Amino acid sequence: MAFLDQLRRDPDVEAPDLVAVDATDRLLLDEAAAAIAVHPDGVLTVGDTHGALTLGAIVLHGATGVRAHTDLRVAELALAANAERTGTTGFTVLPQLDATGARVVLVQAPKALDALREVAEVVAAGADPSVTVYVGGRVKHMTRAMNDVLGDSFTDVHATLARQKSRLLVATGPRPGTPSFPRSAEHPDLGVTVVAHGAAFAGTKVDLGTRALLRQLPAGPGGGRAVDLGCGTGVLAVALARAGFSVLASDASAAAVASAAATAAANGVADRVEVTRDDALAGVEPGSVDLVVCNPPFHQGTTVHAGIADRLFAAAGRVLRPGGQLLTVYNSHLPHRAALRRLVGPTRQLSRDPRFTVTASTRL
Ligand SMILES: C[S@@+](CC[C@H](N)C(=O)[O-])C[C@H]1O[C@@H](n2cnc3c(N)ncnc32)[C@H](O)[C@@H]1O
């Protein structure tokens, strides 16, 4: 079997239409083959979803000492699982993006433009001046604005021809500048300052769904342990800390946890907010939490799938103590109520408007 065909999504969400290796991974590996052959020890991968770029560079092109940074924890777990499955070694996972000395950078294009901008800035600042950066994505997700973002950090940016509906942007000539992340914004209406890295959900804005959930949080004085599950920039965690809870803010995204820690500090509640990067609260003891708040994702990167929210509801059900509550918000048209009942417990509606429904589910 061809090497890439051996890779699996595990432990990521599985569905018949979701793959472990896509046409973009294959195109990136093919287009970068010659550059990797010249600099086998200078490869960095960014946003490798299940290990195809990292392991493919090693096994198919002879790369050594590959560095891999991916925002999502589940992608790191899939990389590790595929490395073990195929007996592949020779890479290091970077919790924070660091491009020092990199000469060949393979990037699965992030969905958010600001996420791409932060990657471009960090790579331009740290990489070898001879670096070639290959940014790949599905044609339908690639916009002209991506060229402009890369053009702000590199002197030359050109597009390759599309293949199987994927396309690459190739950037050379890094122009190191002052990094523009993390960014921060004050929200006087909410009394909160939000600090955000490029890949954090909603950036320095506060999403309408988050606002709907904020309106339903206990005003305090609360006691006990609360979890902000999928904390993003940590706006909900700050509100819970202010309401008197001892808070765990947890997210699978490296950008999110860095943002949440900075947001907690900017709002003077860092002593009451612990921040962890974790996939669906894997490191939290069952039955140990009084309150979970969650504004769940309905997509991961460019993948839209109901199972992504269900995994978080199941995690909430697992960590809540009997009688503990999950407060969650979702788009009113989404059929989440049955899953909440099944995965947590009896569920009642706290508020509903045409866009957002907020519910409370009690763990039996
Ligand atoms: C809709 S955003 C909400 C962010 C923040 N709570 C807010 O309201 O602004 C959902 C968050 O869930 C995180 N997430 C997605 N899958 C996750 C998982 N398996 N485990 C932990 N967090 C996850 C995403 O990284 C994202 O930050």
The ligand as an SDF file (V2000), in Angstrom:
LIG
                    3D

 27 29  0  0  0  0  0  0  0  0999 V2000
  -17.1550   28.6590   18.7040 C   0  0  0  0  0  0  0  0  0  0  0  0
  -15.5500   28.7180   19.4180 S   0  0  0  0  0  0  0  0  0  0  0  0
  -15.9100   29.4490   20.9970 C   0  0  0  0  0  0  0  0  0  0  0  0
  -14.7380   30.1700   21.6220 C   0  0  0  0  0  0  0  0  0  0  0  0
  -15.0740   30.9480   22.8990 C   0  0  0  0  0  0  0  0  0  0  0  0
  -15.6180   30.0860   23.9440 N   0  0  0  0  0  0  0  0  0  0  0  0
  -16.0420   32.0610   22.5910 C   0  0  0  0  0  0  0  0  0  0  0  0
  -17.2280   31.9130   22.9220 O   0  0  0  0  0  0  0  0  0  0  0  0
  -15.6120   33.0480   22.0030 O   0  0  0  0  0  0  0  0  0  0  0  0
  -15.2680   27.0060   19.7860 C   0  0  0  0  0  0  0  0  0  0  0  0
  -13.9030   26.6910   20.3880 C   0  0  0  0  0  0  0  0  0  0  0  0
  -13.8400   25.2690   20.6100 O   0  0  0  0  0  0  0  0  0  0  0  0
  -12.5120   24.8460   20.3910 C   0  0  0  0  0  0  0  0  0  0  0  0
  -12.5060   23.3910   20.1400 N   0  0  0  0  0  0  0  0  0  0  0  0
  -12.8650   22.7350   19.0270 C   0  0  0  0  0  0  0  0  0  0  0  0
  -12.7270   21.4170   19.1670 N   0  0  0  0  0  0  0  0  0  0  0  0
  -12.2530   21.2250   20.4280 C   0  0  0  0  0  0  0  0  0  0  0  0
  -11.8920   20.0720   21.1800 C   0  0  0  0  0  0  0  0  0  0  0  0
  -11.9850   18.8400   20.6600 N   0  0  0  0  0  0  0  0  0  0  0  0
  -11.4570   20.2390   22.4490 N   0  0  0  0  0  0  0  0  0  0  0  0
  -11.3430   21.4750   22.9850 C   0  0  0  0  0  0  0  0  0  0  0  0
  -11.6670   22.6100   22.3060 N   0  0  0  0  0  0  0  0  0  0  0  0
  -12.1150   22.4830   21.0600 C   0  0  0  0  0  0  0  0  0  0  0  0
  -12.0640   25.6780   19.2090 C   0  0  0  0  0  0  0  0  0  0  0  0
  -10.6450   25.7180   19.1190 O   0  0  0  0  0  0  0  0  0  0  0  0
  -12.7000   27.0260   19.5170 C   0  0  0  0  0  0  0  0  0  0  0  0
  -11.8200   27.8710   20.2240 O   0  0  0  0  0  0  0  0  0  0  0  0
  1  2  1  0
  2  3  1  0
  2 10  1  0
  3  4  1  0
  4  5  1  0
  5  6  1  0
  5  7  1  0
  7  8  2  0
  7  9  1  0
 10 11  1  0
 11 12  1  0
 11 26  1  0
 12 13  1  0
 13 14  1  0
 13 24  1  0
 14 15  1  0
 14 23  1  0
 15 16  2  0
 16 17  1  0
 17 18  1  0
 17 23  2  0
 18 19  1  0
 18 20  2  0
 20 21  1  0
 21 22  2  0
 22 23  1  0
 24 25  1  0
 24 26  1  0
 26 27  1  0
M  CHG  2   2   1   9  -1
M  END
$$$$
